[in-house]
Amino acid sequence: MVTIRDVANEAGVSVATVSRLMNNSGYVSEQSKHKILSAIKKLDYIPNEIARSLNKQSMKILGLLVPDITNPYFPSLIKGVEQCALQHGYMLLLGNTEGQETIGENYLNFFKQYKVAGLIKIDGTHLDTPEDVPTVSLDRMNDQDQFAVISDDFYGGELIGQTILETNHGSILIMTGPMDIQVSKMRLQGIQSVFDQYKIDYQIYSTPSFQTEFADQVAKEIIRDYPNIDTVIAPNDIYALALIQAWNQLGSIIPEDVQIIGYDGIVFGAYAHPSLTTIEQPAYKIGYQGTELLLAIINQQIDPEMSKIIQVKPRLLKRNSLREVK
């Protein structure tokens, strides 16, 4: 394997001179620069990025925290992060927190050991992220987050309310996510802004988690506790699909007996029977733009003392799990 010493010997300069050029950390004459670049090309030298990054106190690696890797919504978001990072020469370290702060804290300590250049969190929990590590929140944020790219969840709630209003909705159950997560509050407020305006009655059921592992259990509870409900607004597509499956097994006909709308826009919703009407979040776009924002902070193109929150609009995906418009 060709080393930096081999490059120095070929160019007839010191190792320190080669290092200054590669790390842009000091003066190198034009003559020496030409010799070094020629030697690098001739020897096909590939620098040890890890060693170089350690010397510079950070690596070209981004840490990424997600709450539930089994939820099909997040891989699209992760793909947006990954593709933007790769285009700028960065790699990812991925941590699945399972929505638990203790797991998230363990991953943060792990990321610090690898001297990540920046952190992206799709978590919504109140993790104490290192002050010296640039951080951007995606999809979910809390009041302390300084930089974020999120979906306009209030608008998404409004879309749900307007869409349900146009159907023969009957009795309505709004399923929210955990109310200590900002997205749950904003979606509910958006729905309520429409229903309250038209004096539409509804009931509220708060799920303890967005995690996929609880979806079947919650579906059974909904069917048991709300046997005569006509319309269900699910907190995400996974919970909506769990309900569709449970109703199908009981012989209920969707949407004639009960109609349902989801949230997220995961691809599997199109293959349900019937296919799931949902609010589609632009997951890939959120991931890509969030990574662009993080890299701008890392490269000092944005003042780290400022705040920047970017909102992107979700959209309605009309399928077959809702009744025809009145």
C-alpha positions as CSV (number, residue, x, y, z in Angstrom):
1,M,0.0,0.0,0.0
2,V,1.3,3.4,-1.0
3,T,1.9,5.7,2.0
4,I,2.3,9.4,2.5
5,R,6.1,8.8,3.0
6,D,6.2,7.2,-0.5
7,V,4.6,10.3,-2.0
8,A,7.1,12.5,-0.2
9,N,10.1,10.5,-1.4
10,E,8.8,10.5,-5.0
11,A,8.2,14.2,-4.9
12,G,11.5,15.0,-3.1
13,V,9.9,16.9,-0.3
14,S,9.3,16.2,3.4
15,V,6.3,14.3,4.8
16,A,5.3,17.5,6.6
17,T,5.0,19.3,3.3
18,V,2.8,16.6,1.8
19,S,0.6,16.7,4.9
20,R,0.3,20.5,4.7
21,L,-0.9,20.3,1.2
22,M,-3.4,17.5,1.7
23,N,-4.8,19.1,4.9
24,N,-4.7,22.7,3.6
25,S,-3.0,23.5,6.8
26,G,0.0,25.7,5.8
27,Y,2.1,27.2,3.0
28,V,3.3,25.0,0.1
29,S,5.2,26.5,-2.8
30,E,3.8,26.1,-6.3
31,Q,6.8,24.0,-7.3
32,S,6.4,21.6,-4.4
33,K,2.7,21.5,-4.9
34,H,3.2,20.4,-8.6
35,K,5.7,17.7,-7.5
36,I,3.4,16.3,-4.9
37,L,0.3,16.2,-7.1
38,S,2.4,14.5,-9.8
39,A,3.6,11.9,-7.3
40,I,0.1,11.3,-6.0
41,K,-1.1,10.7,-9.6
42,K,1.9,8.5,-10.5
43,L,1.7,6.3,-7.4
44,D,-2.2,6.3,-7.4
45,Y,-2.1,7.3,-3.7
46,I,-5.3,7.1,-1.7
47,P,-5.1,9.1,1.6
48,N,-6.1,7.5,4.8
49,E,-9.3,9.5,5.5
50,I,-9.7,8.2,9.0
51,A,-6.2,9.2,10.1
52,R,-6.5,12.6,8.4
53,S,-9.9,13.3,10.0
54,L,-8.6,12.3,13.5
55,N,-5.8,14.8,13.1
56,K,-8.4,17.4,12.3
57,Q,-10.6,16.5,15.3
58,S,-13.5,15.3,13.2
59,M,-14.2,12.7,10.5
60,K,-16.1,12.9,7.3
61,I,-18.8,10.8,9.0
62,L,-22.3,11.9,9.9
63,G,-24.2,10.3,12.8
64,L,-27.9,9.5,12.1
65,L,-30.5,8.6,14.8
66,V,-33.8,7.1,13.8
67,P,-36.6,6.0,16.2
68,D,-37.8,2.9,14.4
69,I,-35.9,1.2,11.5
70,T,-38.8,-1.2,11.0
71,N,-41.2,1.5,9.9
72,P,-41.1,1.7,6.1
73,Y,-41.4,5.5,6.2
74,F,-37.9,6.0,7.5
75,P,-35.8,4.2,4.9
76,S,-36.9,6.7,2.3
77,L,-35.8,9.5,4.6
78,I,-32.6,7.8,5.3
79,K,-32.0,7.4,1.6
80,G,-32.3,11.1,1.1
81,V,-29.7,11.6,3.9
82,E,-27.4,9.0,2.5
83,Q,-27.4,10.2,-1.1
84,C,-26.7,13.8,-0.2
85,A,-24.0,12.8,2.2
86,L,-22.3,10.6,-0.3
87,Q,-22.4,13.3,-3.0
88,H,-20.3,15.5,-0.6
89,G,-17.9,12.7,0.4
90,Y,-19.5,11.8,3.8
91,M,-20.5,8.4,5.2
92,L,-23.2,7.6,7.7
93,L,-23.2,5.9,11.1
94,L,-26.8,4.8,11.8
95,G,-28.4,4.3,15.3
96,N,-31.9,2.9,15.9
97,T,-33.1,4.4,19.2
98,E,-36.4,2.5,19.3
99,G,-37.8,5.7,20.7
100,Q,-35.9,5.4,23.9
101,E,-33.7,8.2,25.2
102,T,-31.2,5.8,27.0
103,I,-30.5,4.0,23.7
104,G,-30.1,7.4,22.0
105,E,-27.7,8.6,24.6
106,N,-25.6,5.4,24.1
107,Y,-25.4,6.1,20.4
108,L,-24.4,9.7,21.0
109,N,-21.5,8.5,23.1
110,F,-20.6,6.1,20.3
111,F,-20.7,8.9,17.7
112,K,-18.5,11.1,19.9
113,Q,-15.8,8.4,19.9
114,Y,-15.8,8.4,16.1
115,K,-15.6,12.2,16.1
116,V,-18.6,12.6,13.7
117,A,-18.6,15.9,11.9
118,G,-22.3,16.4,12.4
119,L,-25.5,14.7,13.7
120,I,-28.9,14.2,12.2
121,K,-31.7,13.0,14.5
122,I,-35.1,11.8,13.6
123,D,-36.2,11.2,17.1
124,G,-38.2,13.9,18.8
125,T,-36.9,13.0,22.2
126,H,-35.0,15.5,24.4
127,L,-31.6,14.1,23.9
128,D,-28.7,16.3,25.1
129,T,-26.7,16.5,21.9
130,P,-23.1,17.7,22.2
131,E,-22.9,21.5,21.8
132,D,-19.7,21.2,19.7
133,V,-21.4,18.9,17.1
134,P,-23.6,20.6,14.5
135,T,-27.0,19.0,14.7
136,V,-30.1,19.0,12.5
137,S,-33.5,17.5,13.4
138,L,-35.6,15.8,10.7
139,D,-39.3,15.0,10.7
140,R,-39.7,15.4,14.4
141,M,-38.4,18.2,16.6
142,N,-38.8,19.8,20.0
143,D,-38.8,23.3,21.3
144,Q,-35.0,23.3,21.9
145,D,-34.1,22.3,18.3
146,Q,-32.2,25.1,16.5
147,F,-32.0,23.6,13.0
148,A,-34.6,21.3,11.5
149,V,-36.3,20.2,8.3
150,I,-39.8,19.0,9.0
151,S,-43.2,18.3,7.4
152,D,-45.9,20.9,7.9
153,D,-47.9,18.7,10.3
154,F,-50.6,21.3,11.0
155,Y,-51.3,21.5,7.3
156,G,-51.3,17.7,7.1
157,G,-53.9,17.7,9.8
158,E,-56.0,20.3,7.9
159,L,-55.8,18.0,4.8
160,I,-57.2,15.1,6.8
161,G,-60.0,17.2,8.3
162,Q,-61.0,18.6,4.9
163,T,-60.8,15.2,3.2
164,I,-63.0,13.5,5.9
165,L,-65.4,16.4,5.9
166,E,-66.2,15.6,2.2
167,T,-67.2,12.0,2.9
168,N,-70.1,10.4,4.6
169,H,-68.1,10.2,7.8
170,G,-70.5,9.4,10.6
171,S,-68.9,9.0,14.0
172,I,-65.2,9.8,13.9
173,L,-62.2,8.6,16.0
174,I,-59.0,10.6,15.8
175,M,-56.0,8.4,16.8
176,T,-53.0,10.6,17.7
177,G,-49.4,9.5,18.4
178,P,-47.9,10.2,21.8
179,M,-48.8,13.7,22.8
180,D,-45.4,14.5,24.1
181,I,-44.2,14.4,20.5
182,Q,-44.7,17.7,18.6
183,V,-45.9,16.1,15.4
184,S,-48.8,14.5,17.2
185,K,-49.9,17.8,18.7
186,M,-49.6,19.7,15.4
187,R,-51.5,17.1,13.4
188,L,-54.3,17.0,15.9
189,Q,-54.5,20.8,16.0
190,G,-54.8,20.8,12.2
191,I,-57.6,18.3,12.2
192,Q,-59.4,20.1,15.0
193,S,-59.2,23.4,13.3
194,V,-61.4,22.0,10.5
195,F,-63.8,19.9,12.6
196,D,-64.4,22.6,15.2
197,Q,-65.1,25.1,12.5
198,Y,-67.9,22.9,11.1
199,K,-68.9,21.7,14.6
200,I,-68.1,18.0,13.8
201,D,-68.1,15.7,16.8
202,Y,-65.1,13.3,17.3
203,Q,-63.4,11.2,19.8
204,I,-59.7,11.0,20.6
205,Y,-57.5,8.0,21.3
206,S,-53.8,8.6,22.0
207,T,-51.5,5.8,21.1
208,P,-48.6,5.2,23.5
209,S,-46.1,5.0,20.7
210,F,-45.5,5.3,17.0
211,Q,-43.5,2.1,17.1
212,T,-44.6,-0.7,14.7
213,E,-44.4,-3.4,17.4
214,F,-47.5,-1.9,19.1
215,A,-49.7,-1.6,16.0
216,D,-51.5,-5.0,16.2
217,Q,-52.2,-4.6,19.9
218,V,-53.6,-1.1,19.4
219,A,-55.7,-2.3,16.4
220,K,-57.4,-4.9,18.7
221,E,-58.1,-2.3,21.3
222,I,-59.7,0.1,18.8
223,I,-61.9,-2.6,17.4
224,R,-62.9,-3.8,21.0
225,D,-63.5,-0.3,22.4
226,Y,-65.1,1.4,19.4
227,P,-67.2,-1.3,17.7
228,N,-69.6,1.2,16.1
229,I,-67.1,3.8,14.8
230,D,-67.6,4.9,11.2
231,T,-64.3,6.8,10.5
232,V,-60.8,6.3,11.9
233,I,-58.0,8.7,11.4
234,A,-54.8,6.7,12.1
235,P,-51.6,8.2,13.5
236,N,-49.5,6.7,10.7
237,D,-49.8,4.2,7.9
238,I,-48.5,1.2,9.9
239,Y,-51.4,1.6,12.4
240,A,-53.8,2.1,9.6
241,L,-52.7,-1.1,7.8
242,A,-52.9,-3.0,11.1
243,L,-56.5,-1.9,11.5
244,I,-57.4,-2.8,7.8
245,Q,-56.0,-6.3,8.4
246,A,-57.9,-6.7,11.6
247,W,-61.2,-5.5,10.1
248,N,-60.7,-7.8,7.0
249,Q,-60.2,-10.8,9.3
250,L,-63.5,-9.9,11.1
251,G,-65.3,-9.7,7.7
252,S,-65.9,-5.9,7.9
253,I,-66.1,-4.2,4.5
254,I,-63.9,-1.1,4.0
255,P,-64.9,1.6,3.4
256,E,-68.6,0.8,3.5
257,D,-68.6,-0.4,7.2
258,V,-65.7,1.7,8.4
259,Q,-63.4,4.1,6.5
260,I,-59.8,4.9,7.4
261,I,-57.1,7.4,6.5
262,G,-53.4,7.0,7.3
263,Y,-50.3,9.3,7.5
264,D,-46.8,9.0,5.9
265,G,-47.4,7.6,2.4
266,I,-45.4,4.4,2.7
267,V,-45.3,2.3,-0.4
268,F,-47.1,-0.7,1.2
269,G,-50.2,1.3,1.5
270,A,-50.9,1.0,-2.2
271,Y,-50.9,-2.9,-1.8
272,A,-53.4,-3.1,1.0
273,H,-57.0,-4.3,0.4
274,P,-58.4,-1.8,0.0
275,S,-55.5,0.5,-0.8
276,L,-54.9,3.1,1.8
277,T,-55.8,6.8,1.4
278,T,-53.1,8.7,3.3
279,I,-51.2,11.9,3.7
280,E,-47.9,11.5,2.0
281,Q,-44.8,13.2,3.6
282,P,-41.9,13.9,1.2
283,A,-39.5,11.7,3.2
284,Y,-36.7,11.7,0.7
285,K,-36.8,15.4,0.3
286,I,-36.8,16.0,4.0
287,G,-33.7,13.7,4.4
288,Y,-31.8,15.4,1.5
289,Q,-32.6,19.0,2.5
290,G,-31.8,18.3,6.1
291,T,-28.4,16.9,5.1
292,E,-27.7,19.9,2.9
293,L,-28.5,22.1,5.9
294,L,-26.2,20.2,8.2
295,L,-23.3,20.4,5.7
296,A,-23.8,24.1,5.3
297,I,-23.4,24.4,9.1
298,I,-20.3,22.2,9.1
299,N,-18.8,24.2,6.3
300,Q,-19.5,27.5,8.1
301,Q,-21.9,28.7,5.4
302,I,-24.5,29.3,8.1
303,D,-24.0,31.1,11.4
304,P,-24.3,28.4,14.1
305,E,-25.8,30.9,16.5
306,M,-28.8,31.5,14.3
307,S,-31.9,29.3,13.9
308,K,-33.4,27.8,10.7
309,I,-36.5,25.7,10.5
310,I,-37.6,24.5,7.0
311,Q,-41.1,23.2,6.5
312,V,-42.1,21.1,3.5
313,K,-45.7,20.4,2.5
314,P,-47.3,16.9,2.6
315,R,-50.0,16.0,0.1
316,L,-53.1,13.8,0.0
317,L,-52.8,10.4,-1.7
318,K,-56.4,9.4,-2.7
319,R,-56.9,5.6,-2.8
320,N,-59.8,3.3,-1.8
321,S,-60.0,3.2,2.0
322,L,-62.4,6.3,2.2
323,R,-65.9,6.5,0.9
324,E,-66.8,8.5,-2.2
325,V,-67.1,12.2,-1.9
326,K,-70.6,13.3,-0.8
